[in-house]
Amino acid sequence: MHRLSAERINSISRSSSSISRAVVAVEVVVAAAAAAVVVVVVVVVVVVVVVVVVVVVVGTVVLVVVIVVVVVVAVVEEVIVVVVAVVELAVVVILLQTRVAYSTKSQSACHEPDSVNRRNRDPHALRLRWVDRSLQGIAG
């Protein structure tokens, strides 16, 4: 039966911690995107009500044009925030998938004979370290 060394147990623990921090970061991005969508909906409803009131009460075209421009700028700004959040989420998901793939390949390489020397030259282990650093940078 293969027994896990203390070094291997610590490595697994660090990997789990890194993944759980990345998952928390993903949850925060999803919550921020949902909040941004709610803000966009509220802004659009308020602006539509204001435009209707202005058109009925004041009837001035200039004021309506100014309000429409302000609304369009606000909506575009919120859409940009949502797009950035979705891109960040996609990057985190891709990094997590890459990490899992390289982790699996690196673990299989460690079970070969003379694994201590191979680990330093293992391209999967090198990529895995790069992905870990990227995830730590995103998670803060």
FENGIDA-V719701 format. One record per residue. PSI is psi in radians with two decimals (* if undefined). Layout:
BEGIN
PSI ; PSI
END
This chain:
BEGIN
2.35 ; 2.21 ; 2.48 ; 2.34 ; 2.87 ; -0.64 ; -0.74 ; -0.69 ; -0.74 ; -0.68 ; -0.77 ; -0.70 ; -0.76 ; -0.70 ; -0.78 ; -0.70 ; -0.75 ; -0.76 ; -0.71 ; -0.61 ; -0.69 ; -0.66 ; -0.70 ; -0.71 ; -0.70 ; -0.75 ; -0.67 ; -0.73 ; -0.73 ; -0.73 ; -0.70 ; -0.69 ; -0.72 ; -0.72 ; -0.67 ; -0.69 ; -0.73 ; -0.74 ; -0.74 ; -0.79 ; -0.80 ; -0.77 ; -0.77 ; -0.78 ; -0.81 ; -0.76 ; -0.71 ; -0.77 ; -0.77 ; -0.76 ; -0.79 ; -0.78 ; -0.76 ; -0.77 ; -0.74 ; -0.83 ; -0.93 ; -0.83 ; 0.30 ; 2.30 ; -0.64 ; -0.76 ; -0.69 ; -0.73 ; -0.75 ; -0.76 ; -0.74 ; -0.72 ; -0.75 ; -0.73 ; -0.79 ; -0.74 ; -0.74 ; -0.75 ; -0.75 ; -0.70 ; -0.78 ; -0.64 ; -0.69 ; -0.72 ; -0.76 ; -0.74 ; -0.74 ; -0.73 ; -0.72 ; -0.68 ; -0.75 ; -0.74 ; -0.76 ; -0.70 ; -0.75 ; -0.75 ; -0.77 ; -0.74 ; -0.69 ; -0.74 ; -0.72 ; -0.71 ; -0.78 ; -0.75 ; -0.84 ; -0.55 ; -0.77 ; -0.78 ; -0.68 ; -0.66 ; -0.68 ; -0.55 ; -0.49 ; -0.35 ; -0.04 ; 2.78 ; 2.62 ; 0.71 ; -0.41 ; -0.77 ; -0.62 ; -0.53 ; -0.66 ; -0.45 ; -0.03 ; 2.00 ; -0.52 ; -0.67 ; -0.66 ; -0.76 ; -0.63 ; -0.73 ; -0.68 ; -0.76 ; -0.73 ; -0.77 ; -0.67 ; -0.76 ; -0.67 ; -0.64 ; -0.67 ; -0.75 ; -0.34 ; *
END
